[in-house]
Amino acid sequence: MPISVDEVEISDRAINIESAFHQGSITERQHRAATALVVRELLRQRLREIDPHGRAPAEPETDALIEALLAREVWVPDHDEAACRRYYAANPERFRSSDAAAVRHILLAAAPADIDARDRARRHAGCLIAELRQAPQLFARLARVHSACPSREHGGSLGRIERGQTVPEFESVVLRLPLGLSPRALETRYGYHVVWVDEHHEGEQIPYTAVRGRIAQYLHEQVWRHAVSQYIRVLAERHEIKGINLGTGRST
């Protein structure tokens, strides 16, 4: 069934173009695109209700007019100090600095799909670990000779590693390792790593005063999105929407 708002049809071509801006499967993208276009048409029609004799604006002008419309007709209060403090107290894990570790490594590189190369890298890493157990002072020298990482020029040192700085499969393990030489090589998409953890730095609670503005903005955006959703539902109840269900009684 064609999708329309009153007598205005939302074309398949428009949905296909809009779907490029959405994520998910093809079906999900098309549904989200169709929903977005229906909402946009509802807002266009609201603009025409306010100014029935105005000229039809160009697309960039329409975007600006819709923003102004929402700013004028959807109002939410700012969150007070008590609400911000309650959110901070209820979500302490969101307001901690990252755990970190000072790490050295020796990378034995191997492509993910090269099974033979990865097996050689794993065995090579095992030999280096055995050698380092006997002579840990050789780490920098072995890094310069064997590592495929530019850090070899610095004795294998990666400095201080925090979450988000390296690939997840490396940092998720490294941040949990005890100090010293890891007894096992660490496998990543790049190959195998001989790892030595020099220091651990536990994350600390960030003071409320440092994040108060971020909390207020987050809470404002949450309430704003809910208020806009309610506003759209009210508009949808005033129009006949066919071909898609927006969760209102008038959609068919």
VENNORCOR-V874930 format. One record per residue. N is the residue number from 1. PHI is phi in radians with two decimals (none if undefined). Layout:
N:PHI
N:PHI
This chain:
1:none
2:-1.07
3:-1.66
4:-2.64
5:-2.08
6:0.97
7:-1.76
8:-1.69
9:-1.54
10:-1.67
11:-1.30
12:-1.06
13:-1.08
14:-1.12
15:-1.15
16:-1.10
17:-1.14
18:-1.14
19:-1.08
20:-1.14
21:-1.66
22:-2.18
23:-1.96
24:1.96
25:-1.18
26:-1.01
27:-1.10
28:-1.14
29:-1.10
30:-1.18
31:-1.15
32:-1.13
33:-1.15
34:-1.08
35:-1.06
36:-1.08
37:-1.24
38:-1.13
39:-1.07
40:-1.08
41:-1.18
42:-1.05
43:-1.22
44:-1.04
45:-1.19
46:-1.14
47:-1.09
48:-1.20
49:-1.11
50:-1.24
51:-2.31
52:-1.12
53:-1.79
54:-1.29
55:-1.26
56:-1.23
57:-1.35
58:-1.23
59:-0.95
60:-1.03
61:-1.18
62:-1.07
63:-1.00
64:-1.13
65:-1.16
66:-1.15
67:-1.05
68:-1.15
69:-1.07
70:-1.12
71:-1.10
72:-1.43
73:-1.79
74:-2.06
75:-2.08
76:-2.29
77:-1.34
78:-1.23
79:-1.38
80:-1.41
81:-1.04
82:-1.11
83:-1.15
84:-1.13
85:-1.18
86:-1.10
87:-1.13
88:-1.06
89:-1.19
90:-1.44
91:-2.28
92:-1.08
93:-1.17
94:-1.39
95:-2.16
96:-2.16
97:-1.22
98:-1.23
99:-1.13
100:-2.54
101:-2.55
102:-1.55
103:-2.28
104:-2.03
105:-2.65
106:-2.18
107:-1.65
108:-1.75
109:-1.30
110:-2.82
111:-1.16
112:-0.99
113:-1.57
114:-1.61
115:-1.10
116:-1.14
117:-1.13
118:-1.21
119:-1.15
120:-1.12
121:-1.11
122:-1.10
123:-1.19
124:-1.08
125:-1.07
126:-1.07
127:-1.14
128:-1.15
129:-1.10
130:-1.08
131:-1.16
132:-1.24
133:-1.08
134:-1.48
135:-2.47
136:-1.06
137:-1.19
138:-1.51
139:-0.98
140:-1.07
141:-1.14
142:-1.14
143:-1.10
144:-1.10
145:-1.47
146:-1.94
147:-1.32
148:-1.65
149:-1.74
150:-0.98
151:-1.13
152:-1.03
153:-1.23
154:-2.09
155:1.23
156:1.55
157:-1.26
158:-1.76
159:1.25
160:-1.55
161:-1.82
162:-2.10
163:-1.05
164:1.63
165:-1.63
166:-2.27
167:-1.22
168:-0.99
169:-1.22
170:-1.50
171:-1.21
172:-1.11
173:-1.48
174:-1.02
175:-1.23
176:-1.83
177:-1.23
178:-1.25
179:-1.11
180:1.78
181:-1.33
182:-1.22
183:-1.22
184:-2.25
185:-1.22
186:-1.75
187:-1.62
188:-2.36
189:-1.09
190:-1.56
191:2.46
192:-2.10
193:-2.09
194:-1.55
195:-2.10
196:-2.26
197:-1.71
198:-1.56
199:-2.61
200:-2.04
201:-2.20
202:-1.32
203:-1.09
204:-2.10
205:-1.16
206:-1.44
207:-1.03
208:-0.96
209:-1.07
210:-1.38
211:-2.10
212:-0.99
213:-1.10
214:-1.14
215:-1.12
216:-1.04
217:-1.12
218:-1.09
219:-1.12
220:-1.08
221:-1.15
222:-1.08
223:-1.19
224:-1.06
225:-1.06
226:-1.12
227:-1.14
228:-1.11
229:-1.04
230:-1.14
231:-1.09
232:-1.10
233:-1.07
234:-1.11
235:-1.08
236:-1.10
237:-1.14
238:-1.54
239:-2.24
240:-1.64
241:-1.92
242:-2.03
243:1.56
244:-2.71
245:-1.84
246:-1.68
247:1.49
248:-2.03
249:-1.23
250:-1.55
251:-1.23
252:-2.35
